[in-house]
Amino acid sequence: MSSNKKYDVILIGMGPSSIFCAYELIQLRKAKNVLLIEQGKRVENRICPIEKTGKCTKCKPFCNITSGFSGAGAFSDGKLSLYNSEDDDIYVGGNLHKYVGVDETKKLIDYTDKIYLKFGADSKLEGVEFKEEVTKIRKKAQKERINLIDIPIRHLGTEKAHELYGKLEKYLEENNITMLFETEVKDLIIEDNQIKGVVAKSVKTKNADEEEFFSDKVVMAVGRKGANWLSDMCNKHNIDTRAGVVDIGIRYELPDEVMKNINKYMYEGKFIGYPYPFKDKVRTFCQNPSGFVSSEVYDNNLTLVNGHSYKDKKSTNTNLAILVSHNFTHPFNKPIEYGRNVAKNLNELGQGNVVVQRLGDINRGKRTWQEELDRNTVVPTLKSAVPGDMTFAIGYRTMTDILQFIKEMDKIIEGFAHPDNLLYGPEIKFYSNKVLINEKFETSVKGLYSIGDGGGMTRGLMMASASGVQMARNLEI
Ligand SMILES: Cc1cc2nc3c(=O)[nH]c(=O)nc-3n(C[C@H](O)[C@H](O)[C@H](O)COP(=O)(O)OP(=O)(O)OC[C@H]3O[C@@H](n4cnc5c(N)ncnc54)[C@H](O)[C@@H]3O)c2cc1C
């Protein structure tokens, strides 16, 4: 069945990049005839059962953590990474500055931050008060050849992020943005290398017909959840891409007590090292003081680990990701497939769940048993995680990188390598493949654009949102 409606622009996905694009289109009075299509639910209907049951029930057809209005942002910890005004580069959140320049990116972040504040973000900034203490930690890190990147952070908290995006959803609706929920974009309509529209299908009923929606401007804002779909589209329609990186690693959980200085002075410490012998880039990411480890389900039922923290509900543990960046060249250059295989093998070891193992057990060359976990001083916050042995599935190179990095971090933060600390796997960031775009974010297909995390331009809430603002400014409608 075909819908006759033609739109000025269609946005695929309703994550932060798409939402902020729609918001800015309204400000620029370009939003008369805009369609947003999202496979997940409205933000108020997104409920992750794990909060009540403690178990991931693999919501069908789509995981509520990664899909729906506000995308991966709804259940995210809501740490908005800003920048240091004195820095002459942008170190966190992705590569928007490679397209629009560093100064413009800073202005975009300022502008986007004001929108977050307008819709209820906390005015308090973390990481600006304790400059002297942070300098001391940075110097200590440098001795271990580890860089510490400290930038101001605005922390929304998971429950507040939900509320804030709820207000944005209402705002877009009140300003005549058409939003189609629980509708999956199946294909792109491209003729003579010009985008013409999309083919979509409702996921609410089993045998729904496919529908066509037309526009000569389509923005793909599909996030990491849509990385696989995007990859398929690029292959099918010959959209130019370049193999990207895949970040493979684990979620690390340790007592707040060990992380107390980092939590207090920075809220989130971003440490980057290149440990021997491989010298791969290893970094900490998404640190959650007094937080909770969580799981999320991706395409093909892959269960990955993540973490978040609430403004009010607290645990006594801090969790953070330790990720290793892997590039592939020749003859193998399929980072998504590589990451998937690692995740699949790990999921099999955990009977479809995240696997958890104590650091001390890995170092002693043994698996972790439930009885040992029950007696462990670090109590796991992800109850559905299955104790086991992740070294069967994580490659030697990645595992060595992670263990070496943890050892080096222990010299900066005493207790970082305590044997009771917990590793959960797999934590994988599928940014690849990178969709090739020009400075207006247009792909090799005329009128087809890519923004946010999905195409590999960004890696975080703030920069994804800012990429949406810039997209709206780039669109000539
Ligand atoms: C648990 C968790 C915690 C996080 N914590 C933080 C944090 O504290 N700070 C931070 O900066 N970042 C955090 N992130 C990352 C952050 O959420 C993302 O960087 C950001 O949401 C990216 O925005 P986006 O618009 O590019 O994509 P997304 O937010 O991923 O949104 C993409 C949307 O597109 C939809 N979609 C995909 N394919 C299709 C299709 N074919 N048809 C229709 N719809 C489709 C998806 O359902 C999804 O809703 C976290 C992520 C997770 C999962």
The ligand as an SDF file (V2000), in Angstrom:
LIG
                    3D

 53 58  0  0  0  0  0  0  0  0999 V2000
   22.3030    2.4170   28.6380 C   0  0  0  0  0  0  0  0  0  0  0  0
   22.9440    3.5580   27.8960 C   0  0  0  0  0  0  0  0  0  0  0  0
   23.5550    4.5840   28.6200 C   0  0  0  0  0  0  0  0  0  0  0  0
   24.1270    5.6760   27.9360 C   0  0  0  0  0  0  0  0  0  0  0  0
   24.6400    6.7090   28.6740 N   0  0  0  0  0  0  0  0  0  0  0  0
   25.0930    7.8080   28.0430 C   0  0  0  0  0  0  0  0  0  0  0  0
   25.5310    8.9360   28.7890 C   0  0  0  0  0  0  0  0  0  0  0  0
   25.4590    8.9670   30.0120 O   0  0  0  0  0  0  0  0  0  0  0  0
   26.0370   10.0090   28.1150 N   0  0  0  0  0  0  0  0  0  0  0  0
   26.1210   10.0330   26.7560 C   0  0  0  0  0  0  0  0  0  0  0  0
   26.5950   11.0340   26.2070 O   0  0  0  0  0  0  0  0  0  0  0  0
   25.6980    8.9840   26.0230 N   0  0  0  0  0  0  0  0  0  0  0  0
   25.1720    7.8780   26.6310 C   0  0  0  0  0  0  0  0  0  0  0  0
   24.7170    6.8240   25.8870 N   0  0  0  0  0  0  0  0  0  0  0  0
   24.7840    6.9460   24.4220 C   0  0  0  0  0  0  0  0  0  0  0  0
   23.6730    7.8600   23.9010 C   0  0  0  0  0  0  0  0  0  0  0  0
   22.4290    7.4250   24.3680 O   0  0  0  0  0  0  0  0  0  0  0  0
   23.7560    7.8900   22.3750 C   0  0  0  0  0  0  0  0  0  0  0  0
   25.0130    8.4190   22.0180 O   0  0  0  0  0  0  0  0  0  0  0  0
   22.6710    8.7510   21.7420 C   0  0  0  0  0  0  0  0  0  0  0  0
   21.3880    8.3360   22.1440 O   0  0  0  0  0  0  0  0  0  0  0  0
   22.7780    8.6970   20.2050 C   0  0  0  0  0  0  0  0  0  0  0  0
   21.7200    9.3900   19.6270 O   0  0  0  0  0  0  0  0  0  0  0  0
   21.2210    9.0410   18.1510 P   0  0  0  0  0  0  0  0  0  0  0  0
   20.0900    9.9650   17.8800 O   0  0  0  0  0  0  0  0  0  0  0  0
   22.3590    9.0400   17.2320 O   0  0  0  0  0  0  0  0  0  0  0  0
   20.7140    7.5230   18.1840 O   0  0  0  0  0  0  0  0  0  0  0  0
   19.7960    6.6870   19.1830 P   0  0  0  0  0  0  0  0  0  0  0  0
   19.5880    7.3970   20.4580 O   0  0  0  0  0  0  0  0  0  0  0  0
   20.3580    5.3300   19.2240 O   0  0  0  0  0  0  0  0  0  0  0  0
   18.3820    6.6480   18.4290 O   0  0  0  0  0  0  0  0  0  0  0  0
   18.2000    5.9920   17.2120 C   0  0  0  0  0  0  0  0  0  0  0  0
   16.7400    5.5980   17.0970 C   0  0  0  0  0  0  0  0  0  0  0  0
   16.5040    5.1220   15.7640 O   0  0  0  0  0  0  0  0  0  0  0  0
   15.5850    4.0490   15.8230 C   0  0  0  0  0  0  0  0  0  0  0  0
   15.7520    3.2330   14.6130 N   0  0  0  0  0  0  0  0  0  0  0  0
   16.8540    2.5420   14.2350 C   0  0  0  0  0  0  0  0  0  0  0  0
   16.6520    1.9320   13.0570 N   0  0  0  0  0  0  0  0  0  0  0  0
   15.3710    2.2380   12.6900 C   0  0  0  0  0  0  0  0  0  0  0  0
   14.5600    1.8780   11.5810 C   0  0  0  0  0  0  0  0  0  0  0  0
   15.0050    1.0940   10.5940 N   0  0  0  0  0  0  0  0  0  0  0  0
   13.2800    2.3510   11.5260 N   0  0  0  0  0  0  0  0  0  0  0  0
   12.7810    3.1470   12.5180 C   0  0  0  0  0  0  0  0  0  0  0  0
   13.5060    3.5210   13.6030 N   0  0  0  0  0  0  0  0  0  0  0  0
   14.7950    3.0680   13.6770 C   0  0  0  0  0  0  0  0  0  0  0  0
   15.9680    3.3020   17.0970 C   0  0  0  0  0  0  0  0  0  0  0  0
   14.8790    2.5430   17.5630 O   0  0  0  0  0  0  0  0  0  0  0  0
   16.3270    4.4600   18.0280 C   0  0  0  0  0  0  0  0  0  0  0  0
   15.2310    4.8680   18.8090 O   0  0  0  0  0  0  0  0  0  0  0  0
   24.1430    5.7250   26.5120 C   0  0  0  0  0  0  0  0  0  0  0  0
   23.5580    4.6700   25.7870 C   0  0  0  0  0  0  0  0  0  0  0  0
   22.9570    3.6080   26.4560 C   0  0  0  0  0  0  0  0  0  0  0  0
   22.3310    2.5000   25.6520 C   0  0  0  0  0  0  0  0  0  0  0  0
  1  2  1  0
  2  3  1  0
  2 52  2  0
  3  4  2  0
  4  5  1  0
  4 50  1  0
  5  6  2  0
  6  7  1  0
  6 13  1  0
  7  8  2  0
  7  9  1  0
  9 10  1  0
 10 11  2  0
 10 12  1  0
 12 13  2  0
 13 14  1  0
 14 15  1  0
 14 50  1  0
 15 16  1  0
 16 17  1  0
 16 18  1  0
 18 19  1  0
 18 20  1  0
 20 21  1  0
 20 22  1  0
 22 23  1  0
 23 24  1  0
 24 25  2  0
 24 26  1  0
 24 27  1  0
 27 28  1  0
 28 29  2  0
 28 30  1  0
 28 31  1  0
 31 32  1  0
 32 33  1  0
 33 34  1  0
 33 48  1  0
 34 35  1  0
 35 36  1  0
 35 46  1  0
 36 37  1  0
 36 45  1  0
 37 38  2  0
 38 39  1  0
 39 40  1  0
 39 45  2  0
 40 41  1  0
 40 42  2  0
 42 43  1  0
 43 44  2  0
 44 45  1  0
 46 47  1  0
 46 48  1  0
 48 49  1  0
 50 51  2  0
 51 52  1  0
 52 53  1  0
M  END
$$$$
